[in-house]
Amino acid sequence: MITLIGIDPGKITGIALFKEAKIHQLISTDFWGAIDLINEHNTATIIIELPQNKHVWHTGATNKAAMHRTGLNVGMALREAELLIKYLANKKRDYIIEQPLGKKDKNEFMAITGWQSVTNQHCRDAAIMAWRYRYQQNKS
């Protein structure tokens, strides 16, 4: 049984499913796929990312169009997180809101988690965010 789910919301939503305190599966999906997984694993505790810093002026943006695009992407990810949290609250699910913890490359991720299969940044973010909760018992 899946006991913990880490969710990194966005245009591509990263999801980490934990079973017996280990990463069981990493999934990239969309908003509706995340809703389906939440419903499928209705006793799991959810760890969901909700950034509180809305500042989007990244040094990687080289012009106004790039800054605009980055701002839109960050705003859309924030709104998806807010909607997922409202959904969890309405369904009276156990969830914990977390801040982004920073990026891990695939080698660092493997060293921390022991996960050997293919990953992407969205899934790694979801898994790392939920990692410290993997031994926590859910309330259900």
Secondary structure, DSSP 8 states (H G I E B T S, - for coil): ---EEEEE-SSSEEEEEEETTEEEEEEEE-HHHHHHHHHHTTTSEEEEE---------TT--SHHHHHHHHHHHHHHHHHHHHHHHHHHHTT--EEEE-------HHHHHHHH---S---HHHHHHHHHHHTTTT-----
